[in-house]
Every structure is written in structure tokens, then in C-alpha cells.
Amino acid sequence: MTPRTDPPPVFTREAVREVDRRCIEDFHIPGVVLMENAASALAQRALAMLGAHDLDSACVLAGPGNNGGDGFALARKLHNAGVPAVIALLADPDRIAGDARTNLDIARAMRLTLLGIESHDQLDSARDAAGRSPLLVDALLGTGLTCAPRERIADAIAWCNNQRSPVLAVDLPSGLDCDTGRPLGETIRANHTVTFVGWKQGFTNPDARQYTGDITVGDIGAPIELIRALTRATTWLR
């Protein structure tokens, strides 16, 4: 069977929410399954970047929502592939819920290195626990962001941008507006972004490329009928 070669679909912030809602409610796909599929797509790209940059470890910067949950699941998959993965958690673990909580609990049960972060020094420690120059994974903030990142996460973004390590962004670079492609405040500058289901509308803004780097679309298992129903045509990607 010949793989599909259609241009990637483009999603607004609202359409992204609808994809998740309808996958779960209309197609009976559990959210944790969508997260697992997202982590598999991330792991494929992370392993390719590790090989390309001759690196052997990763440091996952994880936030409080499902973006962080993707990061927990990715850390587990990297660990299983023989890649040491440290999780730098920039959130109160007691407030993490839902599918992200499930993956946090799995990471804890597997005894992955999980470090709570309050300062730059602790970020340095998390990086050093993984290795002096690990792959950095931005799993801090997702598509729902509509204002500047709060101070602790903004500081982590600035720290990440000052490192020499390559950066992989989960779904979109933290701090970037999903719909406009403009920074809302401190914004990750990634080498590569794995975005889920399709491009985010903001990626069609050429200025966004300095933050996204190269872009790969990761399949989370959303039915093609749903994708077609929720996306709009755009000639920029053709």
C-alpha cells in the first residue's frame, strides 16, 4: 500500500481541542492511548536526534499539563531503549492529574530520575544528572497557552535557550502562540518540533520557524475522517 502524501492539515487552537474531545467521546479512544501514541512519535524523533548529534542521554523539561504527560511517557520510552532520561519537573506533582498523572505514576514506579525544579541551579543539576550535553526536550506548555509563561517556566525556557544542547519541542515550542505563530513571552527555540495530528495554524507564519526548527507531524491515532472534518485548506503548505 502506498503511504499518503497529502500536505499536512492545519489546526487552530479550537480545532486541536476538538480533535482530542471527539477522539475520546465520539471514537472511544482513551486519552491515555492518544498520549502513548504521541510519545511513540516523539521517541522516534528523539532517537534520531540523539544519533545525529552523537548524544546518549536526554533531559525532559516537563510542565503541569498533557504536554508534561507526553514528556513523562517519552522519558519512559527512551529509558526502555537504553537512553538515560532525567525528568526536570516544573510543576507541583500533587496537581498533575488525568492522563499526565498516569504517566507520572508510571515514571515513578519505574524509578526514573525525577527532579523538582525551582531554580537555574537545579536545572543545571538535572542536566548534569543526564550528562553534560544531553538532548533537551521541551514538554513544558501546550497549545492552550494564550499569555506569557509564568515566571518559573519562563526562567526554564530562558535557561534552555542558553544551553548548547539540541532541543526537541513537544507539539509546539513553549511560549509560542498556537494560532498566530508569535511569541507570547519567553519562547523555546527548538531544533525540531514534533507536532501532533497536523500543523498548528501559527506554523504557517514564516517567523515561527526560528522557534519550531524543522517540523514533523506525529500520528496519535486520530481517525482520518475526523481530521478532514476539522481542518481548513491552506495553500502555504502545498
Backbone torsions as a table, in degrees:
resi	resn	phi	psi	omega
1	MET	NA	133.1	-179.9
2	THR	-78.5	128.4	179.4
3	PRO	-63.7	152.3	177.2
4	ARG	-66.3	140.8	179.4
5	THR	-124.6	20.1	178.5
6	ASP	-62.1	151.6	173.9
7	PRO	-62.9	151.4	-177.9
8	PRO	-65.0	141.2	175.5
9	PRO	-69.8	162.6	-177.8
10	VAL	-121.0	132.5	-176.1
11	PHE	-119.8	135.6	166.9
12	THR	-79.5	171.6	177.1
13	ARG	-58.1	-44.5	-179.5
14	GLU	-65.4	-38.5	179.5
15	ALA	-66.1	-35.8	176.3
16	VAL	-59.7	-45.1	178.6
17	ARG	-62.1	-39.6	179.7
18	GLU	-66.1	-37.4	177.0
19	VAL	-56.6	-51.9	-178.7
20	ASP	-62.0	-46.0	-176.7
21	ARG	-61.9	-46.8	-175.1
22	ARG	-75.6	-31.0	172.8
23	CYS	-57.1	-43.9	-175.8
24	ILE	-77.2	-48.2	-172.3
25	GLU	-83.2	-40.9	-174.3
26	ASP	-92.3	-33.9	-175.8
27	PHE	-108.3	0.6	171.6
28	HIS	61.8	34.0	175.8
29	ILE	-95.6	114.5	-179.4
30	PRO	-59.2	142.9	179.9
31	GLY	-57.5	-34.3	-179.4
32	VAL	-67.6	-26.9	175.3
33	VAL	-70.8	-41.9	175.7
34	LEU	-59.3	-41.4	179.8
35	MET	-66.4	-39.6	178.3
36	GLU	-63.3	-42.1	178.2
37	ASN	-65.3	-38.7	177.1
38	ALA	-61.0	-43.6	-179.9
39	ALA	-64.3	-34.9	177.5
40	SER	-64.1	-42.1	177.2
41	ALA	-64.1	-40.7	177.8
42	LEU	-64.2	-43.1	-178.0
43	ALA	-61.8	-39.8	178.5
44	GLN	-58.9	-45.6	-179.7
45	ARG	-71.4	-40.7	-179.9
46	ALA	-60.6	-43.4	179.6
47	LEU	-64.8	-37.2	176.9
48	ALA	-64.8	-41.0	179.3
49	MET	-68.5	-38.5	176.9
50	LEU	-59.1	-44.7	178.8
51	GLY	-66.7	-41.7	-177.6
52	ALA	-65.5	-33.5	-177.0
53	HIS	-101.1	7.0	179.3
54	ASP	55.0	48.6	178.1
55	LEU	-112.0	158.3	-178.0
56	ASP	-131.9	16.5	179.6
57	SER	-154.4	168.5	-179.1
58	ALA	-141.4	150.1	173.5
59	CYS	-125.4	116.7	-175.7
60	VAL	-99.4	116.6	175.0
61	LEU	-88.3	111.8	-170.9
62	ALA	-114.2	133.9	176.6
63	GLY	-98.8	-167.7	-169.5
64	PRO	-85.4	-13.8	-172.3
65	GLY	-105.3	-156.1	-178.8
66	ASN	-67.4	-24.5	174.0
67	ASN	-61.2	-43.7	175.1
68	GLY	-63.2	-38.9	177.1
69	GLY	-59.8	-41.1	174.5
70	ASP	-58.3	-39.7	179.5
71	GLY	-65.7	-40.8	176.8
72	PHE	-60.3	-45.7	-178.8
73	ALA	-65.3	-38.5	177.3
74	LEU	-62.6	-45.1	179.9
75	ALA	-56.6	-40.4	177.9
76	ARG	-62.5	-43.9	-178.4
77	LYS	-67.3	-38.0	176.8
78	LEU	-65.2	-43.1	177.2
79	HIS	-56.3	-45.8	-179.7
80	ASN	-65.9	-23.8	177.5
81	ALA	-87.5	4.0	177.9
82	GLY	89.1	13.4	-179.5
83	VAL	-104.3	116.3	175.9
84	PRO	-58.8	130.2	-177.3
85	ALA	-133.3	119.0	177.2
86	VAL	-99.4	135.8	176.5
87	ILE	-102.5	120.3	174.6
88	ALA	-100.6	106.3	-171.2
89	LEU	-95.1	117.2	179.2
90	LEU	-105.9	54.3	-179.4
91	ALA	-163.0	160.0	174.5
92	ASP	-75.5	115.6	-176.1
93	PRO	-60.1	-27.2	-179.3
94	ASP	-70.8	-15.3	-179.1
95	ARG	-99.9	-0.8	177.9
96	ILE	-81.5	129.8	-171.4
97	ALA	-134.0	174.6	172.7
98	GLY	64.3	-141.7	-177.3
99	ASP	-64.6	-34.4	176.6
100	ALA	-62.7	-40.6	178.3
101	ARG	-62.6	-41.3	177.8
102	THR	-55.7	-46.7	-178.1
103	ASN	-73.9	-29.5	172.3
104	LEU	-64.1	-43.9	179.6
105	ASP	-63.0	-38.1	177.3
106	ILE	-64.5	-44.5	179.5
107	ALA	-60.2	-40.8	177.9
108	ARG	-66.0	-43.5	-179.8
109	ALA	-62.4	-32.3	177.8
110	MET	-81.2	-3.1	179.7
111	ARG	60.6	37.1	171.8
112	LEU	-68.0	152.0	179.2
113	THR	-71.1	117.6	-176.7
114	LEU	-127.2	117.6	-175.0
115	LEU	-120.6	125.3	173.4
116	GLY	-74.9	136.9	-172.1
117	ILE	-117.0	127.8	175.7
118	GLU	-124.9	-13.3	-172.4
119	SER	-152.3	168.1	176.5
120	HIS	-60.6	-39.9	-179.8
121	ASP	-59.1	-38.8	178.5
122	GLN	-71.1	-32.3	172.9
123	LEU	-64.6	-41.7	175.7
124	ASP	-59.3	-41.2	-179.8
125	SER	-65.3	-40.3	178.2
126	ALA	-64.2	-43.6	177.1
127	ARG	-59.8	-46.7	-177.2
128	ASP	-67.0	-30.8	177.2
129	ALA	-64.9	-30.6	177.4
130	ALA	-83.3	-36.7	-175.4
131	GLY	148.5	157.2	-173.1
132	ARG	-61.9	-27.6	-179.8
133	SER	-141.6	70.8	179.9
134	PRO	-82.6	165.7	165.7
135	LEU	-64.7	130.4	176.7
136	LEU	-98.9	132.3	179.9
137	VAL	-114.3	122.9	178.2
138	ASP	-90.5	98.0	175.4
139	ALA	-120.6	44.2	-172.7
140	LEU	-89.4	-56.7	-172.8
141	LEU	-132.9	151.5	-176.4
142	GLY	-112.6	-156.0	-173.6
143	THR	-73.0	-17.3	-177.2
144	GLY	-76.0	-7.9	-176.7
145	LEU	-66.3	128.5	178.6
146	THR	-128.1	4.0	178.9
147	CYS	-143.0	173.3	-178.0
148	ALA	-60.0	141.3	176.6
149	PRO	-58.1	146.5	177.8
150	ARG	-67.6	164.7	-166.1
151	GLU	-54.9	-48.5	-175.6
152	ARG	-62.8	-43.0	179.6
153	ILE	-73.6	-36.4	175.8
154	ALA	-59.4	-40.9	177.9
155	ASP	-63.8	-39.0	178.7
156	ALA	-66.7	-37.6	177.0
157	ILE	-63.0	-46.6	178.7
158	ALA	-60.9	-41.9	177.5
159	TRP	-59.8	-47.5	-178.7
160	CYS	-59.3	-42.3	-178.8
161	ASN	-68.2	-18.2	179.3
162	ASN	-91.6	-2.4	179.5
163	GLN	-85.3	159.7	178.4
164	ARG	-90.1	-9.5	-177.4
165	SER	-72.7	150.2	172.2
166	PRO	-67.4	152.4	-175.1
167	VAL	-123.5	131.5	174.0
168	LEU	-109.9	122.0	179.6
169	ALA	-95.9	139.8	179.4
170	VAL	-93.0	112.2	177.4
171	ASP	73.8	-54.1	169.7
172	LEU	-159.2	155.6	-179.3
173	PRO	-62.1	133.6	-180.0
174	SER	-60.2	131.9	-178.5
175	GLY	100.4	-12.9	-179.4
176	LEU	-89.3	135.3	177.4
177	ASP	-72.8	126.1	-176.4
178	CYS	-59.2	-38.6	-172.6
179	ASP	-89.9	-32.3	-174.9
180	THR	-102.2	-21.9	-175.5
181	GLY	73.8	15.3	179.1
182	ARG	-106.1	149.0	178.9
183	PRO	-69.9	140.1	177.5
184	LEU	-93.7	-9.5	-177.2
185	GLY	171.7	-142.1	173.1
186	GLU	-57.2	131.8	-174.9
187	THR	-137.2	134.3	177.9
188	ILE	-60.2	138.9	170.7
189	ARG	-109.6	99.3	-173.7
190	ALA	-92.4	154.5	169.4
191	ASN	-80.9	-31.0	-178.2
192	HIS	-151.6	142.5	175.1
193	THR	-121.6	127.7	168.2
194	VAL	-98.8	110.1	-178.8
195	THR	-105.4	148.3	-169.1
196	PHE	-100.4	136.9	177.4
197	VAL	74.3	-49.8	179.2
198	GLY	-167.4	179.7	177.1
199	TRP	-65.3	152.4	169.6
200	LYS	-88.8	147.1	-174.7
201	GLN	-53.0	-38.6	-179.2
202	GLY	-61.7	-22.7	-179.3
203	PHE	-68.3	-19.1	178.5
204	THR	-75.7	-9.6	172.2
205	ASN	-78.3	115.4	-176.9
206	PRO	-55.8	-28.4	179.8
207	ASP	-67.1	-19.0	-178.6
208	ALA	-70.4	-21.4	-174.5
209	ARG	-62.9	-27.1	178.0
210	GLN	-67.1	-16.5	178.2
211	TYR	-102.0	-37.5	-176.5
212	THR	-79.9	-29.3	-166.4
213	GLY	63.0	-151.5	176.3
214	ASP	-68.4	152.4	-175.4
215	ILE	-123.8	130.6	172.2
216	THR	-119.5	137.7	175.2
217	VAL	-91.2	122.9	178.6
218	GLY	-98.7	135.0	-179.7
219	ASP	-84.6	123.3	176.1
220	ILE	-105.0	4.7	178.6
221	GLY	93.5	12.8	177.5
222	ALA	-67.9	132.4	-179.0
223	PRO	-59.4	140.9	-177.1
224	ILE	-62.1	-32.2	178.7
225	GLU	-62.6	-37.2	178.6
226	LEU	-70.4	-42.4	179.2
227	ILE	-59.7	-45.5	-179.6
228	ARG	-63.6	-34.3	-176.7
229	ALA	-72.3	-27.0	-170.3
230	LEU	-106.0	-6.5	-177.1
231	THR	-102.5	160.2	177.8
232	ARG	-113.2	152.7	178.7
233	ALA	-71.5	144.7	173.4
234	THR	-145.5	131.3	-177.5
235	THR	-83.8	-15.6	-176.0
236	TRP	-63.0	-29.4	-175.8
237	LEU	-87.6	-7.3	-175.0
238	ARG	-84.9	NA	NA
